[in-house]
Amino acid sequence: MARIMIVDDEEHIRTLYKLELEDEGYEVVALESGKDLVRLIGEKKPGVVILDIKMIDHNGLDVLQEVRKAFYDLPVILCSAYGSFKGDVKAIAADYYVVKSSNLSELKKRIKNALESGIQR
């Protein structure tokens, strides 16, 4: 099954996503920071990245721009508790945008779509 990389500064979110997605059969790499993300993507080679927008040490939208420069075709799902970021110009570089929820059905659907469609930009 595919490897998924989660980047979120909230430990309970990382834990929830990791447990739920591992139950779905995915291999999950969970990171608390966007620091060195481009290098880690190169090493871990995930099939999709789930990226929080508001993190303590990094702005997820800025991190998204770095990822796009290095890995243009890698599917990225922005995940935020704030729906207002959906309209941000930098957010259009993401393949999907999901508002955080304890119900992960929308996130799982987007992950499956991203992996199955082999998103080509």
N, CA, C and O atoms as a GROMACS GRO file, in nm:
protein
  484
    1MET      N    1   0.086  -0.119   0.000
    1MET     CA    2   0.000   0.000   0.000
    1MET      C    3   0.089   0.123   0.000
    1MET      O    4   0.208   0.115   0.032
    2ALA      N    5   0.033   0.233  -0.035
    2ALA     CA    6   0.106   0.359  -0.049
    2ALA      C    7   0.153   0.415   0.085
    2ALA      O    8   0.096   0.386   0.190
    3ARG      N    9   0.258   0.496   0.076
    3ARG     CA   10   0.310   0.568   0.193
    3ARG      C   11   0.251   0.708   0.194
    3ARG      O   12   0.249   0.777   0.091
    4ILE      N   13   0.205   0.749   0.310
    4ILE     CA   14   0.146   0.882   0.327
    4ILE      C   15   0.229   0.958   0.429
    4ILE      O   16   0.267   0.904   0.532
    5MET      N   17   0.258   1.084   0.398
    5MET     CA   18   0.332   1.168   0.490
    5MET      C   19   0.237   1.273   0.546
    5MET      O   20   0.172   1.347   0.471
    6ILE      N   21   0.229   1.280   0.679
    6ILE     CA   22   0.143   1.376   0.748
    6ILE      C   23   0.233   1.480   0.814
    6ILE      O   24   0.328   1.445   0.884
    7VAL      N   25   0.202   1.608   0.792
    7VAL     CA   26   0.278   1.715   0.856
    7VAL      C   27   0.178   1.801   0.932
    7VAL      O   28   0.100   1.876   0.873
    8ASP      N   29   0.182   1.790   1.065
    8ASP     CA   30   0.090   1.865   1.151
    8ASP      C   31   0.156   1.886   1.286
    8ASP      O   32   0.214   1.792   1.341
    9ASP      N   33   0.149   2.006   1.340
    9ASP     CA   34   0.216   2.034   1.467
    9ASP      C   35   0.135   1.988   1.588
    9ASP      O   36   0.185   1.993   1.701
   10GLU      N   37   0.013   1.944   1.568
   10GLU     CA   38  -0.070   1.896   1.678
   10GLU      C   39  -0.056   1.744   1.691
   10GLU      O   40  -0.094   1.668   1.602
   11GLU      N   41  -0.002   1.702   1.805
   11GLU     CA   42   0.025   1.560   1.826
   11GLU      C   43  -0.101   1.475   1.816
   11GLU      O   44  -0.098   1.366   1.758
   12HIS      N   45  -0.212   1.521   1.873
   12HIS     CA   46  -0.334   1.439   1.870
   12HIS      C   47  -0.387   1.422   1.727
   12HIS      O   48  -0.446   1.318   1.695
   13ILE      N   49  -0.368   1.521   1.642
   13ILE     CA   50  -0.409   1.509   1.502
   13ILE      C   51  -0.320   1.407   1.430
   13ILE      O   52  -0.369   1.320   1.358
   14ARG      N   53  -0.189   1.420   1.451
   14ARG     CA   54  -0.096   1.323   1.389
   14ARG      C   55  -0.129   1.181   1.432
   14ARG      O   56  -0.131   1.089   1.349
   15THR      N   57  -0.155   1.163   1.560
   15THR     CA   58  -0.186   1.030   1.613
   15THR      C   59  -0.316   0.976   1.554
   15THR      O   60  -0.323   0.861   1.511
   16LEU      N   61  -0.420   1.059   1.552
   16LEU     CA   62  -0.548   1.019   1.494
   16LEU      C   63  -0.532   0.979   1.348
   16LEU      O   64  -0.576   0.871   1.308
   17TYR      N   65  -0.471   1.064   1.269
   17TYR     CA   66  -0.452   1.035   1.127
   17TYR      C   67  -0.368   0.909   1.107
   17TYR      O   68  -0.402   0.823   1.024
   18LYS      N   69  -0.261   0.897   1.183
   18LYS     CA   70  -0.172   0.781   1.169
   18LYS      C   71  -0.246   0.651   1.198
   18LYS      O   72  -0.239   0.556   1.120
   19LEU      N   73  -0.318   0.647   1.309
   19LEU     CA   74  -0.391   0.525   1.345
   19LEU      C   75  -0.500   0.492   1.243
   19LEU      O   76  -0.512   0.377   1.200
   20GLU      N   77  -0.577   0.591   1.205
   20GLU     CA   78  -0.686   0.569   1.109
   20GLU      C   79  -0.633   0.523   0.972
   20GLU      O   80  -0.687   0.432   0.910
   21LEU      N   81  -0.527   0.588   0.927
   21LEU     CA   82  -0.475   0.556   0.794
   21LEU      C   83  -0.399   0.424   0.794
   21LEU      O   84  -0.400   0.352   0.694
   22GLU      N   85  -0.333   0.391   0.903
   22GLU     CA   86  -0.269   0.259   0.912
   22GLU      C   87  -0.375   0.150   0.913
   22GLU      O   88  -0.354   0.042   0.858
   23ASP      N   89  -0.490   0.176   0.975
   23ASP     CA   90  -0.601   0.080   0.972
   23ASP      C   91  -0.652   0.058   0.830
   23ASP      O   92  -0.707  -0.048   0.798
   24GLU      N   93  -0.634   0.159   0.746
   24GLU     CA   94  -0.675   0.148   0.605
   24GLU      C   95  -0.569   0.076   0.522
   24GLU      O   96  -0.590   0.047   0.404
   25GLY      N   97  -0.455   0.045   0.585
   25GLY     CA   98  -0.350  -0.028   0.516
   25GLY      C   99  -0.236   0.058   0.463
   25GLY      O  100  -0.145   0.006   0.398
   26TYR      N  101  -0.239   0.187   0.489
   26TYR     CA  102  -0.133   0.275   0.443
   26TYR      C  103  -0.013   0.271   0.538
   26TYR      O  104  -0.028   0.246   0.658
   27GLU      N  105   0.104   0.296   0.483
   27GLU     CA  106   0.222   0.319   0.564
   27GLU      C  107   0.226   0.470   0.590
   27GLU      O  108   0.214   0.548   0.496
   28VAL      N  109   0.241   0.510   0.715
   28VAL     CA  110   0.230   0.651   0.750
   28VAL      C  111   0.358   0.702   0.815
   28VAL      O  112   0.412   0.640   0.906
   29VAL      N  113   0.404   0.816   0.766
   29VAL     CA  114   0.515   0.889   0.825
   29VAL      C  115   0.457   1.019   0.878
   29VAL      O  116   0.404   1.098   0.800
   30ALA      N  117   0.465   1.041   1.008
   30ALA     CA  118   0.406   1.160   1.070
   30ALA      C  119   0.516   1.254   1.119
   30ALA      O  120   0.606   1.213   1.192
   31LEU      N  121   0.507   1.379   1.078
   31LEU     CA  122   0.604   1.481   1.115
   31LEU      C  123   0.536   1.597   1.186
   31LEU      O  124   0.422   1.632   1.152
   32GLU      N  125   0.603   1.655   1.284
   32GLU     CA  126   0.544   1.766   1.358
   32GLU      C  127   0.580   1.902   1.301
   32GLU      O  128   0.533   2.004   1.350
   33SER      N  129   0.663   1.904   1.197
   33SER     CA  130   0.712   2.030   1.145
   33SER      C  131   0.735   2.021   0.994
   33SER      O  132   0.759   1.913   0.940
   34GLY      N  133   0.727   2.135   0.929
   34GLY     CA  134   0.759   2.142   0.787
   34GLY      C  135   0.907   2.158   0.762
   34GLY      O  136   0.950   2.166   0.647
   35LYS      N  137   0.987   2.164   0.870
   35LYS     CA  138   1.131   2.180   0.857
   35LYS      C  139   1.190   2.060   0.782
   35LYS      O  140   1.161   1.945   0.815
   36ASP      N  141   1.269   2.088   0.682
   36ASP     CA  142   1.337   1.985   0.602
   36ASP      C  143   1.240   1.893   0.529
   36ASP      O  144   1.276   1.780   0.494
   37LEU      N  145   1.118   1.939   0.506
   37LEU     CA  146   1.018   1.852   0.443
   37LEU      C  147   1.060   1.807   0.304
   37LEU      O  148   1.042   1.690   0.269
   38VAL      N  149   1.114   1.897   0.225
   38VAL     CA  150   1.154   1.860   0.089
   38VAL      C  151   1.258   1.749   0.092
   38VAL      O  152   1.249   1.654   0.014
   39ARG      N  153   1.355   1.759   0.181
   39ARG     CA  154   1.457   1.654   0.194
   39ARG      C  155   1.393   1.522   0.238
   39ARG      O  156   1.426   1.416   0.186
   40LEU      N  157   1.302   1.529   0.335
   40LEU     CA  158   1.238   1.409   0.386
   40LEU      C  159   1.148   1.343   0.282
   40LEU      O  160   1.137   1.221   0.277
   41ILE      N  161   1.084   1.423   0.199
   41ILE     CA  162   1.004   1.367   0.089
   41ILE      C  163   1.095   1.290  -0.005
   41ILE      O  164   1.060   1.180  -0.049
   42GLY      N  165   1.211   1.346  -0.035
   42GLY     CA  166   1.307   1.278  -0.122
   42GLY      C  167   1.354   1.145  -0.063
   42GLY      O  168   1.376   1.049  -0.136
   43GLU      N  169   1.368   1.140   0.069
   43GLU     CA  170   1.413   1.018   0.135
   43GLU      C  171   1.300   0.914   0.149
   43GLU      O  172   1.321   0.796   0.121
   44LYS      N  173   1.183   0.958   0.192
   44LYS     CA  174   1.073   0.866   0.224
   44LYS      C  175   0.985   0.832   0.105
   44LYS      O  176   0.918   0.729   0.104
   45LYS      N  177   0.984   0.919   0.004
   45LYS     CA  178   0.908   0.899  -0.119
   45LYS      C  179   0.760   0.864  -0.096
   45LYS      O  180   0.714   0.758  -0.136
   46PRO      N  181   0.688   0.955  -0.031
   46PRO     CA  182   0.545   0.928  -0.008
   46PRO      C  183   0.465   0.939  -0.139
   46PRO      O  184   0.507   1.003  -0.234
   47GLY      N  185   0.350   0.873  -0.139
   47GLY     CA  186   0.259   0.883  -0.253
   47GLY      C  187   0.172   1.006  -0.245
   47GLY      O  188   0.119   1.053  -0.346
   48VAL      N  189   0.156   1.058  -0.123
   48VAL     CA  190   0.076   1.179  -0.101
   48VAL      C  191   0.122   1.242   0.030
   48VAL      O  192   0.166   1.173   0.122
   49VAL      N  193   0.112   1.376   0.037
   49VAL     CA  194   0.146   1.451   0.158
   49VAL      C  195   0.021   1.522   0.208
   49VAL      O  196  -0.050   1.586   0.131
   50ILE      N  197  -0.005   1.508   0.337
   50ILE     CA  198  -0.114   1.581   0.402
   50ILE      C  199  -0.048   1.690   0.484
   50ILE      O  200   0.031   1.661   0.575
   51LEU      N  201  -0.078   1.814   0.453
   51LEU     CA  202  -0.006   1.927   0.509
   51LEU      C  203  -0.100   2.023   0.581
   51LEU      O  204  -0.195   2.075   0.523
   52ASP      N  205  -0.071   2.045   0.708
   52ASP     CA  206  -0.144   2.144   0.787
   52ASP      C  207  -0.102   2.284   0.739
   52ASP      O  208   0.010   2.302   0.692
   53ILE      N  209  -0.191   2.380   0.752
   53ILE     CA  210  -0.158   2.516   0.709
   53ILE      C  211  -0.098   2.597   0.823
   53ILE      O  212   0.009   2.656   0.809
   54LYS      N  213  -0.168   2.600   0.937
   54LYS     CA  214  -0.122   2.681   1.049
   54LYS      C  215  -0.042   2.595   1.146
   54LYS      O  216  -0.097   2.517   1.224
   55MET      N  217   0.090   2.610   1.138
   55MET     CA  218   0.179   2.539   1.229
   55MET      C  219   0.262   2.642   1.304
   55MET      O  220   0.282   2.754   1.257
   56ILE      N  221   0.310   2.604   1.420
   56ILE     CA  222   0.384   2.697   1.505
   56ILE      C  223   0.510   2.749   1.436
   56ILE      O  224   0.536   2.870   1.438
   57ASP      N  225   0.587   2.660   1.376
   57ASP     CA  226   0.716   2.702   1.323
   57ASP      C  227   0.718   2.729   1.173
   57ASP      O  228   0.812   2.790   1.123
   58HIS      N  229   0.617   2.685   1.101
   58HIS     CA  230   0.614   2.706   0.956
   58HIS      C  231   0.472   2.734   0.908
   58HIS      O  232   0.374   2.685   0.964
   59ASN      N  233   0.463   2.813   0.804
   59ASN     CA  234   0.336   2.836   0.738
   59ASN      C  235   0.322   2.728   0.632
   59ASN      O  236   0.405   2.718   0.541
   60GLY      N  237   0.217   2.647   0.643
   60GLY     CA  238   0.198   2.537   0.550
   60GLY      C  239   0.187   2.579   0.405
   60GLY      O  240   0.226   2.504   0.315
   61LEU      N  241   0.135   2.699   0.380
   61LEU     CA  242   0.124   2.746   0.242
   61LEU      C  243   0.263   2.776   0.184
   61LEU      O  244   0.287   2.753   0.065
   62ASP      N  245   0.353   2.826   0.267
   62ASP     CA  246   0.490   2.849   0.221
   62ASP      C  247   0.561   2.715   0.199
   62ASP      O  248   0.636   2.699   0.102
   63VAL      N  249   0.538   2.620   0.288
   63VAL     CA  250   0.597   2.487   0.274
   63VAL      C  251   0.545   2.422   0.145
   63VAL      O  252   0.620   2.355   0.074
   64LEU      N  253   0.417   2.441   0.116
   64LEU     CA  254   0.358   2.387  -0.006
   64LEU      C  255   0.431   2.439  -0.129
   64LEU      O  256   0.455   2.363  -0.223
   65GLN      N  257   0.466   2.566  -0.130
   65GLN     CA  258   0.538   2.624  -0.243
   65GLN      C  259   0.675   2.557  -0.261
   65GLN      O  260   0.718   2.532  -0.374
   66GLU      N  261   0.743   2.529  -0.151
   66GLU     CA  262   0.872   2.461  -0.156
   66GLU      C  263   0.856   2.319  -0.212
   66GLU      O  264   0.936   2.274  -0.294
   67VAL      N  265   0.751   2.250  -0.166
   67VAL     CA  266   0.726   2.114  -0.214
   67VAL      C  267   0.697   2.116  -0.364
   67VAL      O  268   0.747   2.031  -0.438
   68ARG      N  269   0.617   2.210  -0.409
   68ARG     CA  270   0.581   2.218  -0.551
   68ARG      C  271   0.704   2.243  -0.638
   68ARG      O  272   0.714   2.189  -0.749
   69LYS      N  273   0.798   2.323  -0.590
   69LYS     CA  274   0.920   2.351  -0.667
   69LYS      C  275   1.003   2.224  -0.685
   69LYS      O  276   1.061   2.202  -0.792
   70ALA      N  277   1.009   2.142  -0.582
   70ALA     CA  278   1.094   2.022  -0.586
   70ALA      C  279   1.021   1.898  -0.639
   70ALA      O  280   1.082   1.813  -0.705
   71PHE      N  281   0.892   1.887  -0.609
   71PHE     CA  282   0.814   1.768  -0.645
   71PHE      C  283   0.680   1.813  -0.705
   71PHE      O  284   0.575   1.806  -0.641
   72TYR      N  285   0.687   1.859  -0.827
   72TYR     CA  286   0.570   1.921  -0.890
   72TYR      C  287   0.449   1.828  -0.898
   72TYR      O  288   0.336   1.873  -0.882
   73ASP      N  289   0.471   1.700  -0.922
   73ASP     CA  290   0.360   1.606  -0.943
   73ASP      C  291   0.317   1.530  -0.818
   73ASP      O  292   0.225   1.448  -0.825
   74LEU      N  293   0.379   1.555  -0.705
   74LEU     CA  294   0.342   1.486  -0.582
   74LEU      C  295   0.208   1.540  -0.530
   74LEU      O  296   0.197   1.661  -0.506
   75PRO      N  297   0.108   1.455  -0.513
   75PRO     CA  298  -0.020   1.503  -0.461
   75PRO      C  299  -0.006   1.558  -0.319
   75PRO      O  300   0.053   1.494  -0.232
   76VAL      N  301  -0.061   1.676  -0.297
   76VAL     CA  302  -0.060   1.739  -0.165
   76VAL      C  303  -0.202   1.775  -0.127
   76VAL      O  304  -0.275   1.837  -0.205
   77ILE      N  305  -0.241   1.734  -0.007
   77ILE     CA  306  -0.373   1.768   0.047
   77ILE      C  307  -0.351   1.865   0.162
   77ILE      O  308  -0.287   1.831   0.261
   78LEU      N  309  -0.404   1.985   0.147
   78LEU     CA  310  -0.400   2.082   0.257
   78LEU      C  311  -0.511   2.046   0.354
   78LEU      O  312  -0.623   2.018   0.313
   79CYS      N  313  -0.479   2.046   0.480
   79CYS     CA  314  -0.576   2.011   0.581
   79CYS      C  315  -0.569   2.116   0.692
   79CYS      O  316  -0.465   2.135   0.755
   80SER      N  317  -0.680   2.184   0.714
   80SER     CA  318  -0.680   2.292   0.811
   80SER      C  319  -0.812   2.297   0.885
   80SER      O  320  -0.916   2.254   0.834
   81ALA      N  321  -0.808   2.350   1.005
   81ALA     CA  322  -0.930   2.370   1.082
   81ALA      C  323  -1.005   2.494   1.033
   81ALA      O  324  -1.118   2.519   1.072
   82TYR      N  325  -0.940   2.569   0.946
   82TYR     CA  326  -0.996   2.696   0.898
   82TYR      C  327  -1.031   2.686   0.750
   82TYR      O  328  -0.943   2.673   0.666
   83GLY      N  329  -1.158   2.692   0.720
   83GLY     CA  330  -1.203   2.686   0.581
   83GLY      C  331  -1.168   2.810   0.503
   83GLY      O  332  -1.171   2.809   0.380
   84SER      N  333  -1.133   2.917   0.571
   84SER     CA  334  -1.105   3.044   0.505
   84SER      C  335  -0.980   3.040   0.418
   84SER      O  336  -0.967   3.121   0.327
   85PHE      N  337  -0.888   2.949   0.444
   85PHE     CA  338  -0.766   2.942   0.365
   85PHE      C  339  -0.790   2.886   0.225
   85PHE      O  340  -0.704   2.898   0.138
   86LYS      N  341  -0.904   2.826   0.204
   86LYS     CA  342  -0.934   2.764   0.075
   86LYS      C  343  -0.923   2.865  -0.039
   86LYS      O  344  -0.885   2.830  -0.150
   87GLY      N  345  -0.955   2.990  -0.011
   87GLY     CA  346  -0.950   3.093  -0.114
   87GLY      C  347  -0.815   3.161  -0.128
   87GLY      O  348  -0.798   3.247  -0.214
   88ASP      N  349  -0.719   3.125  -0.046
   88ASP     CA  350  -0.587   3.185  -0.052
   88ASP      C  351  -0.520   3.147  -0.184
   88ASP      O  352  -0.526   3.031  -0.226
   89VAL      N  353  -0.456   3.244  -0.248
   89VAL     CA  354  -0.392   3.220  -0.377
   89VAL      C  355  -0.289   3.109  -0.369
   89VAL      O  356  -0.278   3.029  -0.462
   90LYS      N  357  -0.214   3.102  -0.260
   90LYS     CA  358  -0.112   2.997  -0.246
   90LYS      C  359  -0.176   2.859  -0.233
   90LYS      O  360  -0.112   2.759  -0.267
   91ALA      N  361  -0.299   2.851  -0.186
   91ALA     CA  362  -0.366   2.723  -0.164
   91ALA      C  363  -0.401   2.653  -0.296
   91ALA      O  364  -0.421   2.532  -0.297
   92ILE      N  365  -0.408   2.728  -0.405
   92ILE     CA  366  -0.446   2.664  -0.531
   92ILE      C  367  -0.339   2.567  -0.582
   92ILE      O  368  -0.366   2.487  -0.672
   93ALA      N  369  -0.219   2.573  -0.525
   93ALA     CA  370  -0.113   2.479  -0.563
   93ALA      C  371  -0.138   2.339  -0.507
   93ALA      O  372  -0.074   2.243  -0.550
   94ALA      N  373  -0.229   2.328  -0.411
   94ALA     CA  374  -0.262   2.196  -0.354
   94ALA      C  375  -0.359   2.124  -0.446
   94ALA      O  376  -0.434   2.186  -0.522
   95ASP      N  377  -0.357   1.993  -0.438
   95ASP     CA  378  -0.449   1.912  -0.518
   95ASP      C  379  -0.588   1.907  -0.455
   95ASP      O  380  -0.689   1.904  -0.525
   96TYR      N  381  -0.591   1.905  -0.322
   96TYR     CA  382  -0.718   1.901  -0.249
   96TYR      C  383  -0.706   1.985  -0.124
   96TYR      O  384  -0.596   2.013  -0.076
   97TYR      N  385  -0.820   2.024  -0.072
   97TYR     CA  386  -0.828   2.101   0.053
   97TYR      C  387  -0.936   2.036   0.138
   97TYR      O  388  -1.049   2.021   0.094
   98VAL      N  389  -0.900   1.998   0.259
   98VAL     CA  390  -0.995   1.933   0.349
   98VAL      C  391  -0.995   2.008   0.481
   98VAL      O  392  -0.889   2.039   0.536
   99VAL      N  393  -1.113   2.036   0.533
   99VAL     CA  394  -1.126   2.099   0.664
   99VAL      C  395  -1.117   1.988   0.768
   99VAL      O  396  -1.184   1.885   0.758
  100LYS      N  397  -1.032   2.010   0.870
  100LYS     CA  398  -1.010   1.909   0.974
  100LYS      C  399  -1.141   1.873   1.044
  100LYS      O  400  -1.227   1.957   1.069
  101SER      N  401  -1.152   1.744   1.074
  101SER     CA  402  -1.269   1.692   1.142
  101SER      C  403  -1.228   1.560   1.209
  101SER      O  404  -1.133   1.495   1.167
  102SER      N  405  -1.302   1.523   1.312
  102SER     CA  406  -1.275   1.392   1.374
  102SER      C  407  -1.326   1.280   1.284
  102SER      O  408  -1.285   1.164   1.299
  103ASN      N  409  -1.414   1.312   1.191
  103ASN     CA  410  -1.460   1.216   1.091
  103ASN      C  411  -1.366   1.228   0.971
  103ASN      O  412  -1.364   1.330   0.902
  104LEU      N  413  -1.288   1.125   0.947
  104LEU     CA  414  -1.186   1.131   0.844
  104LEU      C  415  -1.233   1.080   0.707
  104LEU      O  416  -1.151   1.056   0.619
  105SER      N  417  -1.363   1.064   0.689
  105SER     CA  418  -1.411   1.009   0.562
  105SER      C  419  -1.375   1.097   0.443
  105SER      O  420  -1.339   1.045   0.338
  106GLU      N  421  -1.384   1.228   0.457
  106GLU     CA  422  -1.349   1.318   0.346
  106GLU      C  423  -1.199   1.310   0.316
  106GLU      O  424  -1.159   1.305   0.200
  107LEU      N  425  -1.118   1.309   0.420
  107LEU     CA  426  -0.973   1.299   0.400
  107LEU      C  427  -0.937   1.166   0.334
  107LEU      O  428  -0.857   1.164   0.240
  108LYS      N  429  -0.995   1.058   0.380
  108LYS     CA  430  -0.967   0.926   0.321
  108LYS      C  431  -1.009   0.922   0.174
  108LYS      O  432  -0.940   0.863   0.091
  109LYS      N  433  -1.120   0.985   0.144
  109LYS     CA  434  -1.168   0.990   0.006
  109LYS      C  435  -1.069   1.066  -0.082
  109LYS      O  436  -1.038   1.023  -0.193
  110ARG      N  437  -1.020   1.178  -0.032
  110ARG     CA  438  -0.924   1.259  -0.109
  110ARG      C  439  -0.791   1.187  -0.127
  110ARG      O  440  -0.730   1.196  -0.233
  111ILE      N  441  -0.747   1.116  -0.026
  111ILE     CA  442  -0.624   1.037  -0.036
  111ILE      C  443  -0.641   0.932  -0.146
  111ILE      O  444  -0.555   0.916  -0.232
  112LYS      N  445  -0.751   0.861  -0.140
  112LYS     CA  446  -0.777   0.756  -0.239
  112LYS      C  447  -0.783   0.816  -0.380
  112LYS      O  448  -0.726   0.760  -0.474
  113ASN      N  449  -0.852   0.928  -0.394
  113ASN     CA  450  -0.861   0.995  -0.525
  113ASN      C  451  -0.722   1.033  -0.577
  113ASN      O  452  -0.689   1.010  -0.693
  114ALA      N  453  -0.643   1.092  -0.488
  114ALA     CA  454  -0.509   1.138  -0.529
  114ALA      C  455  -0.422   1.021  -0.572
  114ALA      O  456  -0.351   1.030  -0.673
  115LEU      N  457  -0.426   0.912  -0.498
  115LEU     CA  458  -0.344   0.796  -0.530
  115LEU      C  459  -0.394   0.723  -0.655
  115LEU      O  460  -0.313   0.678  -0.736
  116GLU      N  461  -0.524   0.712  -0.671
  116GLU     CA  462  -0.580   0.639  -0.786
  116GLU      C  463  -0.568   0.716  -0.917
  116GLU      O  464  -0.545   0.658  -1.023
  117SER      N  465  -0.584   0.847  -0.907
  117SER     CA  466  -0.585   0.925  -1.030
  117SER      C  467  -0.446   0.950  -1.085
  117SER      O  468  -0.430   0.987  -1.202
  118GLY      N  469  -0.345   0.930  -1.001
  118GLY     CA  470  -0.209   0.959  -1.048
  118GLY      C  471  -0.202   1.101  -1.099
  118GLY      O  472  -0.161   1.126  -1.212
  119ILE      N  473  -0.243   1.193  -1.015
  119ILE     CA  474  -0.256   1.334  -1.052
  119ILE      C  475  -0.137   1.379  -1.136
  119ILE      O  476  -0.021   1.365  -1.095
  120GLN      N  477  -0.166   1.433  -1.250
  120GLN     CA  478  -0.063   1.491  -1.338
  120GLN      C  479  -0.093   1.638  -1.352
  120GLN      O  480  -0.205   1.676  -1.387
  121ARG      N  481   0.005   1.719  -1.326
  121ARG     CA  482  -0.015   1.865  -1.338
  121ARG      C  483   0.030   1.909  -1.474
  121ARG      O  484   0.023   2.028  -1.506
   0.00000   0.00000   0.00000
